[in-house]
Amino acid sequence: METADKVAAILMASGFSKRFGGRNKLLLPFRGKPLAAYTLELVSAFDFHGGIYFITSSGETAALAEHLPKVRAIKNAAAEKGLRESIRLGVAAADADTAYYLFFPCDMPFLDKGTVQRILDERRQGYIVEPRYQGRPGNPCLFSARFREELLSLAEGETPRLIKARYPEALRVVDVSNPLILEDIDDGETLKRFENS
């Protein structure tokens, strides 16, 4: 793959699962396997020539990737700094000639390969690609290297949403027809509802 097309996948798995009462939601079983395993297996099905970086503050969570040779687990020793620290670690770990960064939360078990491929197909230099369902934004989001320095320098409490708001003209949208694809599991009630549906 040419440098101009080099994509790094960054898997963000350093949250504190506050709505799960302190339990690490990414390790909780969901339909037979840990919640984070769905994202790890999905991303591993692609050839990300910029690498796959699994950013986590938990050794137990990092262990989920031990059998996946494409995945490089990176310890987040400052998870209390929030999402921006996972973003910074992932972007910094990727090669300097990476052309795109694709950010994945690890609590989206219904995200499928077709949707990820559609996002990748929309990538263009200088643009951001965002999936949406009926106008509602979701993940994963792809940023071209044009935004590398801004991703690295997010301040406390800031997220990539700020960059998207700053450059609305740079947004490319992938519309999805099934809302389940973009559903994330943020609390025990949602986990149970989808487990039993």
PyMOL commands that place a pseudoatom at each C-alpha (Angstrom):
pseudoatom trace, name=CA, resn=MET, resi=1, chain=A, elem=C, hetatm=0, pos=[0.000, 0.000, 0.000]
pseudoatom trace, name=CA, resn=GLU, resi=2, chain=A, elem=C, hetatm=0, pos=[1.323, 3.437, -0.860]
pseudoatom trace, name=CA, resn=THR, resi=3, chain=A, elem=C, hetatm=0, pos=[2.135, 5.837, 1.963]
pseudoatom trace, name=CA, resn=ALA, resi=4, chain=A, elem=C, hetatm=0, pos=[-0.621, 8.146, 0.694]
pseudoatom trace, name=CA, resn=ASP, resi=5, chain=A, elem=C, hetatm=0, pos=[-3.156, 5.455, 1.571]
pseudoatom trace, name=CA, resn=LYS, resi=6, chain=A, elem=C, hetatm=0, pos=[-1.748, 4.248, 4.901]
pseudoatom trace, name=CA, resn=VAL, resi=7, chain=A, elem=C, hetatm=0, pos=[-4.435, 3.869, 7.578]
pseudoatom trace, name=CA, resn=ALA, resi=8, chain=A, elem=C, hetatm=0, pos=[-3.851, 3.322, 11.301]
pseudoatom trace, name=CA, resn=ALA, resi=9, chain=A, elem=C, hetatm=0, pos=[-6.651, 1.819, 13.383]
pseudoatom trace, name=CA, resn=ILE, resi=10, chain=A, elem=C, hetatm=0, pos=[-6.776, 3.116, 16.955]
pseudoatom trace, name=CA, resn=LEU, resi=11, chain=A, elem=C, hetatm=0, pos=[-8.922, 1.172, 19.417]
pseudoatom trace, name=CA, resn=MET, resi=12, chain=A, elem=C, hetatm=0, pos=[-9.857, 3.183, 22.481]
pseudoatom trace, name=CA, resn=ALA, resi=13, chain=A, elem=C, hetatm=0, pos=[-10.336, 0.972, 25.524]
pseudoatom trace, name=CA, resn=SER, resi=14, chain=A, elem=C, hetatm=0, pos=[-9.280, 3.059, 28.530]
pseudoatom trace, name=CA, resn=GLY, resi=15, chain=A, elem=C, hetatm=0, pos=[-12.599, 4.240, 29.952]
pseudoatom trace, name=CA, resn=PHE, resi=16, chain=A, elem=C, hetatm=0, pos=[-13.636, 3.725, 33.557]
pseudoatom trace, name=CA, resn=SER, resi=17, chain=A, elem=C, hetatm=0, pos=[-17.074, 2.159, 32.862]
pseudoatom trace, name=CA, resn=LYS, resi=18, chain=A, elem=C, hetatm=0, pos=[-18.614, 4.451, 35.493]
pseudoatom trace, name=CA, resn=ARG, resi=19, chain=A, elem=C, hetatm=0, pos=[-22.149, 3.400, 34.577]
pseudoatom trace, name=CA, resn=PHE, resi=20, chain=A, elem=C, hetatm=0, pos=[-21.207, -0.217, 35.265]
pseudoatom trace, name=CA, resn=GLY, resi=21, chain=A, elem=C, hetatm=0, pos=[-20.442, 0.373, 38.930]
pseudoatom trace, name=CA, resn=GLY, resi=22, chain=A, elem=C, hetatm=0, pos=[-16.693, 0.088, 38.515]
pseudoatom trace, name=CA, resn=ARG, resi=23, chain=A, elem=C, hetatm=0, pos=[-16.758, -3.188, 36.573]
pseudoatom trace, name=CA, resn=ASN, resi=24, chain=A, elem=C, hetatm=0, pos=[-14.742, -3.137, 33.351]
pseudoatom trace, name=CA, resn=LYS, resi=25, chain=A, elem=C, hetatm=0, pos=[-17.500, -3.360, 30.763]
pseudoatom trace, name=CA, resn=LEU, resi=26, chain=A, elem=C, hetatm=0, pos=[-15.094, -4.379, 27.996]
pseudoatom trace, name=CA, resn=LEU, resi=27, chain=A, elem=C, hetatm=0, pos=[-14.460, -7.675, 29.806]
pseudoatom trace, name=CA, resn=LEU, resi=28, chain=A, elem=C, hetatm=0, pos=[-18.140, -8.422, 30.448]
pseudoatom trace, name=CA, resn=PRO, resi=29, chain=A, elem=C, hetatm=0, pos=[-19.532, -11.334, 28.468]
pseudoatom trace, name=CA, resn=PHE, resi=30, chain=A, elem=C, hetatm=0, pos=[-21.865, -10.443, 25.633]
pseudoatom trace, name=CA, resn=ARG, resi=31, chain=A, elem=C, hetatm=0, pos=[-23.371, -13.244, 23.595]
pseudoatom trace, name=CA, resn=GLY, resi=32, chain=A, elem=C, hetatm=0, pos=[-20.553, -15.585, 24.476]
pseudoatom trace, name=CA, resn=LYS, resi=33, chain=A, elem=C, hetatm=0, pos=[-17.435, -13.427, 24.458]
pseudoatom trace, name=CA, resn=PRO, resi=34, chain=A, elem=C, hetatm=0, pos=[-16.024, -10.289, 26.086]
pseudoatom trace, name=CA, resn=LEU, resi=35, chain=A, elem=C, hetatm=0, pos=[-17.533, -7.084, 24.742]
pseudoatom trace, name=CA, resn=ALA, resi=36, chain=A, elem=C, hetatm=0, pos=[-14.220, -5.701, 23.432]
pseudoatom trace, name=CA, resn=ALA, resi=37, chain=A, elem=C, hetatm=0, pos=[-13.512, -8.920, 21.518]
pseudoatom trace, name=CA, resn=TYR, resi=38, chain=A, elem=C, hetatm=0, pos=[-16.015, -7.921, 18.844]
pseudoatom trace, name=CA, resn=THR, resi=39, chain=A, elem=C, hetatm=0, pos=[-14.086, -4.787, 17.893]
pseudoatom trace, name=CA, resn=LEU, resi=40, chain=A, elem=C, hetatm=0, pos=[-10.710, -6.525, 18.126]
pseudoatom trace, name=CA, resn=GLU, resi=41, chain=A, elem=C, hetatm=0, pos=[-11.807, -9.318, 15.813]
pseudoatom trace, name=CA, resn=LEU, resi=42, chain=A, elem=C, hetatm=0, pos=[-13.507, -6.955, 13.372]
pseudoatom trace, name=CA, resn=VAL, resi=43, chain=A, elem=C, hetatm=0, pos=[-10.492, -4.669, 13.044]
pseudoatom trace, name=CA, resn=SER, resi=44, chain=A, elem=C, hetatm=0, pos=[-8.129, -7.638, 12.724]
pseudoatom trace, name=CA, resn=ALA, resi=45, chain=A, elem=C, hetatm=0, pos=[-10.032, -8.737, 9.631]
pseudoatom trace, name=CA, resn=PHE, resi=46, chain=A, elem=C, hetatm=0, pos=[-8.617, -5.705, 7.767]
pseudoatom trace, name=CA, resn=ASP, resi=47, chain=A, elem=C, hetatm=0, pos=[-5.108, -5.011, 6.513]
pseudoatom trace, name=CA, resn=PHE, resi=48, chain=A, elem=C, hetatm=0, pos=[-4.371, -1.743, 8.248]
pseudoatom trace, name=CA, resn=HIS, resi=49, chain=A, elem=C, hetatm=0, pos=[-0.928, -0.953, 6.887]
pseudoatom trace, name=CA, resn=GLY, resi=50, chain=A, elem=C, hetatm=0, pos=[-0.545, 1.854, 9.398]
pseudoatom trace, name=CA, resn=GLY, resi=51, chain=A, elem=C, hetatm=0, pos=[-0.976, -0.638, 12.241]
pseudoatom trace, name=CA, resn=ILE, resi=52, chain=A, elem=C, hetatm=0, pos=[-3.636, -1.497, 14.821]
pseudoatom trace, name=CA, resn=TYR, resi=53, chain=A, elem=C, hetatm=0, pos=[-3.159, 0.108, 18.238]
pseudoatom trace, name=CA, resn=PHE, resi=54, chain=A, elem=C, hetatm=0, pos=[-5.188, -1.098, 21.216]
pseudoatom trace, name=CA, resn=ILE, resi=55, chain=A, elem=C, hetatm=0, pos=[-5.031, 1.616, 23.876]
pseudoatom trace, name=CA, resn=THR, resi=56, chain=A, elem=C, hetatm=0, pos=[-5.960, 0.328, 27.325]
pseudoatom trace, name=CA, resn=SER, resi=57, chain=A, elem=C, hetatm=0, pos=[-5.187, 0.989, 30.973]
pseudoatom trace, name=CA, resn=SER, resi=58, chain=A, elem=C, hetatm=0, pos=[-6.029, -2.572, 32.006]
pseudoatom trace, name=CA, resn=GLY, resi=59, chain=A, elem=C, hetatm=0, pos=[-3.734, -5.573, 31.689]
pseudoatom trace, name=CA, resn=GLU, resi=60, chain=A, elem=C, hetatm=0, pos=[-6.768, -7.851, 31.615]
pseudoatom trace, name=CA, resn=THR, resi=61, chain=A, elem=C, hetatm=0, pos=[-8.220, -5.915, 28.697]
pseudoatom trace, name=CA, resn=ALA, resi=62, chain=A, elem=C, hetatm=0, pos=[-4.871, -5.890, 26.875]
pseudoatom trace, name=CA, resn=ALA, resi=63, chain=A, elem=C, hetatm=0, pos=[-4.765, -9.685, 27.227]
pseudoatom trace, name=CA, resn=LEU, resi=64, chain=A, elem=C, hetatm=0, pos=[-7.787, -9.944, 24.910]
pseudoatom trace, name=CA, resn=ALA, resi=65, chain=A, elem=C, hetatm=0, pos=[-5.445, -9.089, 22.035]
pseudoatom trace, name=CA, resn=GLU, resi=66, chain=A, elem=C, hetatm=0, pos=[-2.668, -11.545, 22.879]
pseudoatom trace, name=CA, resn=HIS, resi=67, chain=A, elem=C, hetatm=0, pos=[-3.780, -14.019, 20.196]
pseudoatom trace, name=CA, resn=LEU, resi=68, chain=A, elem=C, hetatm=0, pos=[-4.128, -11.321, 17.522]
pseudoatom trace, name=CA, resn=PRO, resi=69, chain=A, elem=C, hetatm=0, pos=[-0.703, -10.757, 15.949]
pseudoatom trace, name=CA, resn=LYS, resi=70, chain=A, elem=C, hetatm=0, pos=[-1.774, -7.640, 14.035]
pseudoatom trace, name=CA, resn=VAL, resi=71, chain=A, elem=C, hetatm=0, pos=[-2.742, -5.808, 17.222]
pseudoatom trace, name=CA, resn=ARG, resi=72, chain=A, elem=C, hetatm=0, pos=[-0.258, -3.829, 19.327]
pseudoatom trace, name=CA, resn=ALA, resi=73, chain=A, elem=C, hetatm=0, pos=[-1.489, -3.172, 22.857]
pseudoatom trace, name=CA, resn=ILE, resi=74, chain=A, elem=C, hetatm=0, pos=[-0.369, 0.162, 24.324]
pseudoatom trace, name=CA, resn=LYS, resi=75, chain=A, elem=C, hetatm=0, pos=[-0.561, 0.906, 28.031]
pseudoatom trace, name=CA, resn=ASN, resi=76, chain=A, elem=C, hetatm=0, pos=[-2.450, 4.062, 28.930]
pseudoatom trace, name=CA, resn=ALA, resi=77, chain=A, elem=C, hetatm=0, pos=[-0.949, 5.145, 32.242]
pseudoatom trace, name=CA, resn=ALA, resi=78, chain=A, elem=C, hetatm=0, pos=[-2.963, 8.367, 32.356]
pseudoatom trace, name=CA, resn=ALA, resi=79, chain=A, elem=C, hetatm=0, pos=[-6.489, 7.204, 31.614]
pseudoatom trace, name=CA, resn=GLU, resi=80, chain=A, elem=C, hetatm=0, pos=[-7.832, 9.811, 34.017]
pseudoatom trace, name=CA, resn=LYS, resi=81, chain=A, elem=C, hetatm=0, pos=[-7.043, 12.410, 31.342]
pseudoatom trace, name=CA, resn=GLY, resi=82, chain=A, elem=C, hetatm=0, pos=[-9.929, 11.027, 29.339]
pseudoatom trace, name=CA, resn=LEU, resi=83, chain=A, elem=C, hetatm=0, pos=[-10.425, 10.189, 25.700]
pseudoatom trace, name=CA, resn=ARG, resi=84, chain=A, elem=C, hetatm=0, pos=[-7.802, 12.663, 24.545]
pseudoatom trace, name=CA, resn=GLU, resi=85, chain=A, elem=C, hetatm=0, pos=[-5.032, 10.550, 26.103]
pseudoatom trace, name=CA, resn=SER, resi=86, chain=A, elem=C, hetatm=0, pos=[-6.078, 7.429, 24.183]
pseudoatom trace, name=CA, resn=ILE, resi=87, chain=A, elem=C, hetatm=0, pos=[-6.169, 9.499, 21.016]
pseudoatom trace, name=CA, resn=ARG, resi=88, chain=A, elem=C, hetatm=0, pos=[-2.758, 11.011, 21.699]
pseudoatom trace, name=CA, resn=LEU, resi=89, chain=A, elem=C, hetatm=0, pos=[-1.155, 7.636, 22.426]
pseudoatom trace, name=CA, resn=GLY, resi=90, chain=A, elem=C, hetatm=0, pos=[-2.602, 6.032, 19.314]
pseudoatom trace, name=CA, resn=VAL, resi=91, chain=A, elem=C, hetatm=0, pos=[-1.688, 8.845, 16.945]
pseudoatom trace, name=CA, resn=ALA, resi=92, chain=A, elem=C, hetatm=0, pos=[1.803, 9.127, 18.418]
pseudoatom trace, name=CA, resn=ALA, resi=93, chain=A, elem=C, hetatm=0, pos=[2.363, 5.370, 18.089]
pseudoatom trace, name=CA, resn=ALA, resi=94, chain=A, elem=C, hetatm=0, pos=[1.537, 5.332, 14.384]
pseudoatom trace, name=CA, resn=ASP, resi=95, chain=A, elem=C, hetatm=0, pos=[4.276, 5.972, 11.848]
pseudoatom trace, name=CA, resn=ALA, resi=96, chain=A, elem=C, hetatm=0, pos=[4.857, 9.600, 10.922]
pseudoatom trace, name=CA, resn=ASP, resi=97, chain=A, elem=C, hetatm=0, pos=[3.853, 8.881, 7.320]
pseudoatom trace, name=CA, resn=THR, resi=98, chain=A, elem=C, hetatm=0, pos=[0.408, 7.559, 8.277]
pseudoatom trace, name=CA, resn=ALA, resi=99, chain=A, elem=C, hetatm=0, pos=[-2.196, 9.162, 6.013]
pseudoatom trace, name=CA, resn=TYR, resi=100, chain=A, elem=C, hetatm=0, pos=[-5.344, 8.400, 8.038]
pseudoatom trace, name=CA, resn=TYR, resi=101, chain=A, elem=C, hetatm=0, pos=[-6.386, 7.556, 11.600]
pseudoatom trace, name=CA, resn=LEU, resi=102, chain=A, elem=C, hetatm=0, pos=[-9.535, 5.500, 12.161]
pseudoatom trace, name=CA, resn=PHE, resi=103, chain=A, elem=C, hetatm=0, pos=[-10.797, 5.640, 15.769]
pseudoatom trace, name=CA, resn=PHE, resi=104, chain=A, elem=C, hetatm=0, pos=[-12.828, 2.767, 17.199]
pseudoatom trace, name=CA, resn=PRO, resi=105, chain=A, elem=C, hetatm=0, pos=[-14.607, 2.632, 20.558]
pseudoatom trace, name=CA, resn=CYS, resi=106, chain=A, elem=C, hetatm=0, pos=[-14.593, -0.944, 21.856]
pseudoatom trace, name=CA, resn=ASP, resi=107, chain=A, elem=C, hetatm=0, pos=[-18.212, -1.135, 23.019]
pseudoatom trace, name=CA, resn=MET, resi=108, chain=A, elem=C, hetatm=0, pos=[-19.934, -1.464, 19.624]
pseudoatom trace, name=CA, resn=PRO, resi=109, chain=A, elem=C, hetatm=0, pos=[-20.591, -5.193, 19.101]
pseudoatom trace, name=CA, resn=PHE, resi=110, chain=A, elem=C, hetatm=0, pos=[-22.892, -4.701, 16.111]
pseudoatom trace, name=CA, resn=LEU, resi=111, chain=A, elem=C, hetatm=0, pos=[-20.486, -2.696, 13.985]
pseudoatom trace, name=CA, resn=ASP, resi=112, chain=A, elem=C, hetatm=0, pos=[-19.851, -4.719, 10.845]
pseudoatom trace, name=CA, resn=LYS, resi=113, chain=A, elem=C, hetatm=0, pos=[-17.156, -5.123, 8.233]
pseudoatom trace, name=CA, resn=GLY, resi=114, chain=A, elem=C, hetatm=0, pos=[-19.275, -3.591, 5.476]
pseudoatom trace, name=CA, resn=THR, resi=115, chain=A, elem=C, hetatm=0, pos=[-19.753, -0.330, 7.387]
pseudoatom trace, name=CA, resn=VAL, resi=116, chain=A, elem=C, hetatm=0, pos=[-16.042, -0.060, 8.180]
pseudoatom trace, name=CA, resn=GLN, resi=117, chain=A, elem=C, hetatm=0, pos=[-15.216, -0.670, 4.515]
pseudoatom trace, name=CA, resn=ARG, resi=118, chain=A, elem=C, hetatm=0, pos=[-17.631, 2.058, 3.440]
pseudoatom trace, name=CA, resn=ILE, resi=119, chain=A, elem=C, hetatm=0, pos=[-15.900, 4.501, 5.776]
pseudoatom trace, name=CA, resn=LEU, resi=120, chain=A, elem=C, hetatm=0, pos=[-12.513, 3.505, 4.364]
pseudoatom trace, name=CA, resn=ASP, resi=121, chain=A, elem=C, hetatm=0, pos=[-13.815, 3.886, 0.808]
pseudoatom trace, name=CA, resn=GLU, resi=122, chain=A, elem=C, hetatm=0, pos=[-14.797, 7.503, 1.531]
pseudoatom trace, name=CA, resn=ARG, resi=123, chain=A, elem=C, hetatm=0, pos=[-11.354, 8.563, 2.735]
pseudoatom trace, name=CA, resn=ARG, resi=124, chain=A, elem=C, hetatm=0, pos=[-9.751, 11.497, 0.963]
pseudoatom trace, name=CA, resn=GLN, resi=125, chain=A, elem=C, hetatm=0, pos=[-6.736, 13.602, 1.853]
pseudoatom trace, name=CA, resn=GLY, resi=126, chain=A, elem=C, hetatm=0, pos=[-7.760, 16.556, 4.033]
pseudoatom trace, name=CA, resn=TYR, resi=127, chain=A, elem=C, hetatm=0, pos=[-11.131, 15.113, 5.082]
pseudoatom trace, name=CA, resn=ILE, resi=128, chain=A, elem=C, hetatm=0, pos=[-12.921, 13.527, 8.036]
pseudoatom trace, name=CA, resn=VAL, resi=129, chain=A, elem=C, hetatm=0, pos=[-15.328, 10.604, 7.504]
pseudoatom trace, name=CA, resn=GLU, resi=130, chain=A, elem=C, hetatm=0, pos=[-18.207, 10.056, 9.919]
pseudoatom trace, name=CA, resn=PRO, resi=131, chain=A, elem=C, hetatm=0, pos=[-21.004, 7.448, 9.877]
pseudoatom trace, name=CA, resn=ARG, resi=132, chain=A, elem=C, hetatm=0, pos=[-24.517, 8.661, 10.624]
pseudoatom trace, name=CA, resn=TYR, resi=133, chain=A, elem=C, hetatm=0, pos=[-27.956, 7.220, 11.117]
pseudoatom trace, name=CA, resn=GLN, resi=134, chain=A, elem=C, hetatm=0, pos=[-30.732, 9.656, 10.209]
pseudoatom trace, name=CA, resn=GLY, resi=135, chain=A, elem=C, hetatm=0, pos=[-28.400, 12.573, 10.853]
pseudoatom trace, name=CA, resn=ARG, resi=136, chain=A, elem=C, hetatm=0, pos=[-27.144, 11.284, 14.205]
pseudoatom trace, name=CA, resn=PRO, resi=137, chain=A, elem=C, hetatm=0, pos=[-23.333, 10.939, 14.200]
pseudoatom trace, name=CA, resn=GLY, resi=138, chain=A, elem=C, hetatm=0, pos=[-21.631, 7.752, 15.287]
pseudoatom trace, name=CA, resn=ASN, resi=139, chain=A, elem=C, hetatm=0, pos=[-18.349, 5.865, 15.202]
pseudoatom trace, name=CA, resn=PRO, resi=140, chain=A, elem=C, hetatm=0, pos=[-15.816, 4.852, 13.997]
pseudoatom trace, name=CA, resn=CYS, resi=141, chain=A, elem=C, hetatm=0, pos=[-14.551, 8.197, 12.649]
pseudoatom trace, name=CA, resn=LEU, resi=142, chain=A, elem=C, hetatm=0, pos=[-11.666, 8.609, 10.239]
pseudoatom trace, name=CA, resn=PHE, resi=143, chain=A, elem=C, hetatm=0, pos=[-9.363, 11.644, 10.212]
pseudoatom trace, name=CA, resn=SER, resi=144, chain=A, elem=C, hetatm=0, pos=[-6.803, 12.389, 7.550]
pseudoatom trace, name=CA, resn=ALA, resi=145, chain=A, elem=C, hetatm=0, pos=[-3.274, 13.337, 8.579]
pseudoatom trace, name=CA, resn=ARG, resi=146, chain=A, elem=C, hetatm=0, pos=[-4.157, 16.989, 7.999]
pseudoatom trace, name=CA, resn=PHE, resi=147, chain=A, elem=C, hetatm=0, pos=[-5.581, 16.893, 11.545]
pseudoatom trace, name=CA, resn=ARG, resi=148, chain=A, elem=C, hetatm=0, pos=[-2.684, 15.026, 13.180]
pseudoatom trace, name=CA, resn=GLU, resi=149, chain=A, elem=C, hetatm=0, pos=[-1.372, 17.935, 15.236]
pseudoatom trace, name=CA, resn=GLU, resi=150, chain=A, elem=C, hetatm=0, pos=[-4.836, 18.871, 16.441]
pseudoatom trace, name=CA, resn=LEU, resi=151, chain=A, elem=C, hetatm=0, pos=[-5.512, 15.284, 17.486]
pseudoatom trace, name=CA, resn=LEU, resi=152, chain=A, elem=C, hetatm=0, pos=[-2.234, 15.248, 19.401]
pseudoatom trace, name=CA, resn=SER, resi=153, chain=A, elem=C, hetatm=0, pos=[-2.906, 18.544, 21.151]
pseudoatom trace, name=CA, resn=LEU, resi=154, chain=A, elem=C, hetatm=0, pos=[-6.489, 18.174, 22.382]
pseudoatom trace, name=CA, resn=ALA, resi=155, chain=A, elem=C, hetatm=0, pos=[-6.856, 19.872, 25.746]
pseudoatom trace, name=CA, resn=GLU, resi=156, chain=A, elem=C, hetatm=0, pos=[-8.374, 18.312, 28.855]
pseudoatom trace, name=CA, resn=GLY, resi=157, chain=A, elem=C, hetatm=0, pos=[-12.026, 17.522, 28.296]
pseudoatom trace, name=CA, resn=GLU, resi=158, chain=A, elem=C, hetatm=0, pos=[-11.786, 17.958, 24.519]
pseudoatom trace, name=CA, resn=THR, resi=159, chain=A, elem=C, hetatm=0, pos=[-12.643, 15.229, 22.020]
pseudoatom trace, name=CA, resn=PRO, resi=160, chain=A, elem=C, hetatm=0, pos=[-12.354, 14.906, 18.234]
pseudoatom trace, name=CA, resn=ARG, resi=161, chain=A, elem=C, hetatm=0, pos=[-15.915, 16.247, 18.077]
pseudoatom trace, name=CA, resn=LEU, resi=162, chain=A, elem=C, hetatm=0, pos=[-14.354, 19.679, 18.535]
pseudoatom trace, name=CA, resn=ILE, resi=163, chain=A, elem=C, hetatm=0, pos=[-12.240, 19.220, 15.401]
pseudoatom trace, name=CA, resn=LYS, resi=164, chain=A, elem=C, hetatm=0, pos=[-15.282, 18.127, 13.418]
pseudoatom trace, name=CA, resn=ALA, resi=165, chain=A, elem=C, hetatm=0, pos=[-17.153, 21.230, 14.571]
pseudoatom trace, name=CA, resn=ARG, resi=166, chain=A, elem=C, hetatm=0, pos=[-14.203, 23.406, 13.616]
pseudoatom trace, name=CA, resn=TYR, resi=167, chain=A, elem=C, hetatm=0, pos=[-14.060, 22.078, 10.044]
pseudoatom trace, name=CA, resn=PRO, resi=168, chain=A, elem=C, hetatm=0, pos=[-17.621, 21.277, 8.911]
pseudoatom trace, name=CA, resn=GLU, resi=169, chain=A, elem=C, hetatm=0, pos=[-16.561, 21.670, 5.282]
pseudoatom trace, name=CA, resn=ALA, resi=170, chain=A, elem=C, hetatm=0, pos=[-14.152, 18.740, 5.710]
pseudoatom trace, name=CA, resn=LEU, resi=171, chain=A, elem=C, hetatm=0, pos=[-16.838, 16.233, 6.773]
pseudoatom trace, name=CA, resn=ARG, resi=172, chain=A, elem=C, hetatm=0, pos=[-17.763, 13.338, 4.529]
pseudoatom trace, name=CA, resn=VAL, resi=173, chain=A, elem=C, hetatm=0, pos=[-20.771, 11.346, 5.726]
pseudoatom trace, name=CA, resn=VAL, resi=174, chain=A, elem=C, hetatm=0, pos=[-21.516, 7.642, 5.417]
pseudoatom trace, name=CA, resn=ASP, resi=175, chain=A, elem=C, hetatm=0, pos=[-25.221, 7.060, 5.994]
pseudoatom trace, name=CA, resn=VAL, resi=176, chain=A, elem=C, hetatm=0, pos=[-26.232, 3.751, 7.554]
pseudoatom trace, name=CA, resn=SER, resi=177, chain=A, elem=C, hetatm=0, pos=[-29.740, 2.319, 7.408]
pseudoatom trace, name=CA, resn=ASN, resi=178, chain=A, elem=C, hetatm=0, pos=[-29.573, 0.116, 10.512]
pseudoatom trace, name=CA, resn=PRO, resi=179, chain=A, elem=C, hetatm=0, pos=[-29.301, 2.070, 13.804]
pseudoatom trace, name=CA, resn=LEU, resi=180, chain=A, elem=C, hetatm=0, pos=[-28.003, -1.027, 15.600]
pseudoatom trace, name=CA, resn=ILE, resi=181, chain=A, elem=C, hetatm=0, pos=[-24.696, -0.781, 13.712]
pseudoatom trace, name=CA, resn=LEU, resi=182, chain=A, elem=C, hetatm=0, pos=[-23.777, 2.448, 15.518]
pseudoatom trace, name=CA, resn=GLU, resi=183, chain=A, elem=C, hetatm=0, pos=[-25.141, 1.408, 18.912]
pseudoatom trace, name=CA, resn=ASP, resi=184, chain=A, elem=C, hetatm=0, pos=[-22.684, 1.487, 21.793]
pseudoatom trace, name=CA, resn=ILE, resi=185, chain=A, elem=C, hetatm=0, pos=[-23.206, -0.210, 25.124]
pseudoatom trace, name=CA, resn=ASP, resi=186, chain=A, elem=C, hetatm=0, pos=[-22.849, 2.372, 27.870]
pseudoatom trace, name=CA, resn=ASP, resi=187, chain=A, elem=C, hetatm=0, pos=[-24.701, 0.805, 30.779]
pseudoatom trace, name=CA, resn=GLY, resi=188, chain=A, elem=C, hetatm=0, pos=[-25.796, -2.506, 32.222]
pseudoatom trace, name=CA, resn=GLU, resi=189, chain=A, elem=C, hetatm=0, pos=[-29.401, -2.049, 31.156]
pseudoatom trace, name=CA, resn=THR, resi=190, chain=A, elem=C, hetatm=0, pos=[-28.385, -1.665, 27.509]
pseudoatom trace, name=CA, resn=LEU, resi=191, chain=A, elem=C, hetatm=0, pos=[-26.075, -4.667, 27.748]
pseudoatom trace, name=CA, resn=LYS, resi=192, chain=A, elem=C, hetatm=0, pos=[-28.869, -6.809, 29.167]
pseudoatom trace, name=CA, resn=ARG, resi=193, chain=A, elem=C, hetatm=0, pos=[-31.418, -5.571, 26.646]
pseudoatom trace, name=CA, resn=PHE, resi=194, chain=A, elem=C, hetatm=0, pos=[-29.244, -6.439, 23.669]
pseudoatom trace, name=CA, resn=GLU, resi=195, chain=A, elem=C, hetatm=0, pos=[-28.036, -9.683, 25.230]
pseudoatom trace, name=CA, resn=ASN, resi=196, chain=A, elem=C, hetatm=0, pos=[-31.620, -10.905, 25.416]
pseudoatom trace, name=CA, resn=SER, resi=197, chain=A, elem=C, hetatm=0, pos=[-32.921, -9.454, 22.144]
for i in range(1, 197): cmd.bond("trace and resi %d" % i, "trace and resi %d" % (i + 1))
show_as sticks, trace
zoom trace
